[in-house]
Amino acid sequence: MPRTPLLRKFQALFEDFEEADRSGRSVEAVQEERRQMRLSRRDFLKAGGATVGAAALSGPLGARRRHRHHGL
């Protein structure tokens, strides 16, 4: 496992060439697909915040609804 940023870049480049060879696509196409699939830190934080917010709001409300549903 690479331990430095330079070695990680080389490993990623090697993996891109292997994927291009396996799939018959160009290295540029493989790298562009990888860039599009990668979540930015900002997008990750937005999704995480939305998930936590939804869980925080639905927890007490969901419990109250279940409680009423059972006739309690």
PyMOL CGO cylinders between C-alpha atoms (Angstrom):
from pymol import cmd
from pymol.cgo import CYLINDER

trace = [
    CYLINDER, 0.00, 0.00, 0.00, 1.51, 3.37, -0.99, 0.3, 1, 1, 1, 1, 1, 1,
    CYLINDER, 1.51, 3.37, -0.99, 2.36, 5.65, 1.89, 0.3, 1, 1, 1, 1, 1, 1,
    CYLINDER, 2.36, 5.65, 1.89, 3.21, 8.89, 0.13, 0.3, 1, 1, 1, 1, 1, 1,
    CYLINDER, 3.21, 8.89, 0.13, 1.11, 11.15, -2.10, 0.3, 1, 1, 1, 1, 1, 1,
    CYLINDER, 1.11, 11.15, -2.10, 3.45, 10.53, -5.05, 0.3, 1, 1, 1, 1, 1, 1,
    CYLINDER, 3.45, 10.53, -5.05, 3.18, 6.76, -4.74, 0.3, 1, 1, 1, 1, 1, 1,
    CYLINDER, 3.18, 6.76, -4.74, -0.64, 7.01, -4.42, 0.3, 1, 1, 1, 1, 1, 1,
    CYLINDER, -0.64, 7.01, -4.42, -0.70, 9.02, -7.66, 0.3, 1, 1, 1, 1, 1, 1,
    CYLINDER, -0.70, 9.02, -7.66, 1.43, 6.40, -9.41, 0.3, 1, 1, 1, 1, 1, 1,
    CYLINDER, 1.43, 6.40, -9.41, -0.80, 3.59, -8.14, 0.3, 1, 1, 1, 1, 1, 1,
    CYLINDER, -0.80, 3.59, -8.14, -3.94, 5.43, -9.31, 0.3, 1, 1, 1, 1, 1, 1,
    CYLINDER, -3.94, 5.43, -9.31, -2.36, 6.02, -12.73, 0.3, 1, 1, 1, 1, 1, 1,
    CYLINDER, -2.36, 6.02, -12.73, -1.41, 2.34, -12.98, 0.3, 1, 1, 1, 1, 1, 1,
    CYLINDER, -1.41, 2.34, -12.98, -4.98, 1.35, -12.07, 0.3, 1, 1, 1, 1, 1, 1,
    CYLINDER, -4.98, 1.35, -12.07, -6.32, 3.74, -14.72, 0.3, 1, 1, 1, 1, 1, 1,
    CYLINDER, -6.32, 3.74, -14.72, -4.12, 2.10, -17.37, 0.3, 1, 1, 1, 1, 1, 1,
    CYLINDER, -4.12, 2.10, -17.37, -5.22, -1.38, -16.26, 0.3, 1, 1, 1, 1, 1, 1,
    CYLINDER, -5.22, -1.38, -16.26, -8.91, -0.38, -16.40, 0.3, 1, 1, 1, 1, 1, 1,
    CYLINDER, -8.91, -0.38, -16.40, -8.46, 1.19, -19.83, 0.3, 1, 1, 1, 1, 1, 1,
    CYLINDER, -8.46, 1.19, -19.83, -6.78, -1.98, -21.08, 0.3, 1, 1, 1, 1, 1, 1,
    CYLINDER, -6.78, -1.98, -21.08, -9.53, -4.23, -19.63, 0.3, 1, 1, 1, 1, 1, 1,
    CYLINDER, -9.53, -4.23, -19.63, -12.42, -2.10, -20.88, 0.3, 1, 1, 1, 1, 1, 1,
    CYLINDER, -12.42, -2.10, -20.88, -11.01, -1.05, -24.24, 0.3, 1, 1, 1, 1, 1, 1,
    CYLINDER, -11.01, -1.05, -24.24, -11.45, 2.62, -23.42, 0.3, 1, 1, 1, 1, 1, 1,
    CYLINDER, -11.45, 2.62, -23.42, -8.85, 5.36, -23.43, 0.3, 1, 1, 1, 1, 1, 1,
    CYLINDER, -8.85, 5.36, -23.43, -7.02, 6.27, -20.22, 0.3, 1, 1, 1, 1, 1, 1,
    CYLINDER, -7.02, 6.27, -20.22, -8.54, 9.75, -20.48, 0.3, 1, 1, 1, 1, 1, 1,
    CYLINDER, -8.54, 9.75, -20.48, -12.06, 8.27, -20.56, 0.3, 1, 1, 1, 1, 1, 1,
    CYLINDER, -12.06, 8.27, -20.56, -11.33, 6.15, -17.49, 0.3, 1, 1, 1, 1, 1, 1,
    CYLINDER, -11.33, 6.15, -17.49, -9.92, 9.13, -15.60, 0.3, 1, 1, 1, 1, 1, 1,
    CYLINDER, -9.92, 9.13, -15.60, -12.85, 11.36, -16.56, 0.3, 1, 1, 1, 1, 1, 1,
    CYLINDER, -12.85, 11.36, -16.56, -15.32, 8.72, -15.33, 0.3, 1, 1, 1, 1, 1, 1,
    CYLINDER, -15.32, 8.72, -15.33, -13.40, 8.43, -12.06, 0.3, 1, 1, 1, 1, 1, 1,
    CYLINDER, -13.40, 8.43, -12.06, -13.47, 12.24, -11.61, 0.3, 1, 1, 1, 1, 1, 1,
    CYLINDER, -13.47, 12.24, -11.61, -17.22, 12.34, -12.20, 0.3, 1, 1, 1, 1, 1, 1,
    CYLINDER, -17.22, 12.34, -12.20, -17.86, 9.56, -9.70, 0.3, 1, 1, 1, 1, 1, 1,
    CYLINDER, -17.86, 9.56, -9.70, -15.73, 11.10, -6.96, 0.3, 1, 1, 1, 1, 1, 1,
    CYLINDER, -15.73, 11.10, -6.96, -17.64, 13.06, -4.37, 0.3, 1, 1, 1, 1, 1, 1,
    CYLINDER, -17.64, 13.06, -4.37, -16.14, 16.35, -3.42, 0.3, 1, 1, 1, 1, 1, 1,
    CYLINDER, -16.14, 16.35, -3.42, -15.63, 17.02, 0.27, 0.3, 1, 1, 1, 1, 1, 1,
    CYLINDER, -15.63, 17.02, 0.27, -18.35, 19.68, 0.10, 0.3, 1, 1, 1, 1, 1, 1,
    CYLINDER, -18.35, 19.68, 0.10, -20.85, 17.26, -1.49, 0.3, 1, 1, 1, 1, 1, 1,
    CYLINDER, -20.85, 17.26, -1.49, -20.01, 14.62, 1.11, 0.3, 1, 1, 1, 1, 1, 1,
    CYLINDER, -20.01, 14.62, 1.11, -20.59, 17.06, 3.96, 0.3, 1, 1, 1, 1, 1, 1,
    CYLINDER, -20.59, 17.06, 3.96, -23.88, 18.24, 2.44, 0.3, 1, 1, 1, 1, 1, 1,
    CYLINDER, -23.88, 18.24, 2.44, -25.16, 14.68, 2.09, 0.3, 1, 1, 1, 1, 1, 1,
    CYLINDER, -25.16, 14.68, 2.09, -24.02, 13.78, 5.60, 0.3, 1, 1, 1, 1, 1, 1,
    CYLINDER, -24.02, 13.78, 5.60, -25.65, 16.88, 7.10, 0.3, 1, 1, 1, 1, 1, 1,
    CYLINDER, -25.65, 16.88, 7.10, -28.91, 16.19, 5.33, 0.3, 1, 1, 1, 1, 1, 1,
    CYLINDER, -28.91, 16.19, 5.33, -28.92, 12.59, 6.53, 0.3, 1, 1, 1, 1, 1, 1,
    CYLINDER, -28.92, 12.59, 6.53, -28.22, 13.55, 10.14, 0.3, 1, 1, 1, 1, 1, 1,
    CYLINDER, -28.22, 13.55, 10.14, -30.88, 16.27, 9.99, 0.3, 1, 1, 1, 1, 1, 1,
    CYLINDER, -30.88, 16.27, 9.99, -33.47, 13.89, 8.60, 0.3, 1, 1, 1, 1, 1, 1,
    CYLINDER, -33.47, 13.89, 8.60, -32.65, 11.27, 11.23, 0.3, 1, 1, 1, 1, 1, 1,
    CYLINDER, -32.65, 11.27, 11.23, -32.84, 13.85, 14.03, 0.3, 1, 1, 1, 1, 1, 1,
    CYLINDER, -32.84, 13.85, 14.03, -36.23, 15.08, 12.89, 0.3, 1, 1, 1, 1, 1, 1,
    CYLINDER, -36.23, 15.08, 12.89, -37.76, 11.70, 12.13, 0.3, 1, 1, 1, 1, 1, 1,
    CYLINDER, -37.76, 11.70, 12.13, -36.62, 9.99, 15.33, 0.3, 1, 1, 1, 1, 1, 1,
    CYLINDER, -36.62, 9.99, 15.33, -39.00, 11.59, 17.85, 0.3, 1, 1, 1, 1, 1, 1,
    CYLINDER, -39.00, 11.59, 17.85, -41.80, 12.01, 15.31, 0.3, 1, 1, 1, 1, 1, 1,
    CYLINDER, -41.80, 12.01, 15.31, -41.52, 8.41, 14.11, 0.3, 1, 1, 1, 1, 1, 1,
    CYLINDER, -41.52, 8.41, 14.11, -41.59, 7.13, 17.69, 0.3, 1, 1, 1, 1, 1, 1,
    CYLINDER, -41.59, 7.13, 17.69, -44.62, 9.24, 18.53, 0.3, 1, 1, 1, 1, 1, 1,
    CYLINDER, -44.62, 9.24, 18.53, -46.47, 7.98, 15.45, 0.3, 1, 1, 1, 1, 1, 1,
    CYLINDER, -46.47, 7.98, 15.45, -45.70, 4.37, 16.32, 0.3, 1, 1, 1, 1, 1, 1,
    CYLINDER, -45.70, 4.37, 16.32, -46.87, 5.00, 19.85, 0.3, 1, 1, 1, 1, 1, 1,
    CYLINDER, -46.87, 5.00, 19.85, -50.21, 6.39, 18.65, 0.3, 1, 1, 1, 1, 1, 1,
    CYLINDER, -50.21, 6.39, 18.65, -50.59, 3.59, 16.15, 0.3, 1, 1, 1, 1, 1, 1,
    CYLINDER, -50.59, 3.59, 16.15, -50.59, 1.00, 18.92, 0.3, 1, 1, 1, 1, 1, 1,
    CYLINDER, -50.59, 1.00, 18.92, -53.35, 2.85, 20.73, 0.3, 1, 1, 1, 1, 1, 1,
    CYLINDER, -53.35, 2.85, 20.73, -51.18, 4.11, 23.57, 0.3, 1, 1, 1, 1, 1, 1,
]
cmd.load_cgo(trace, "trace")
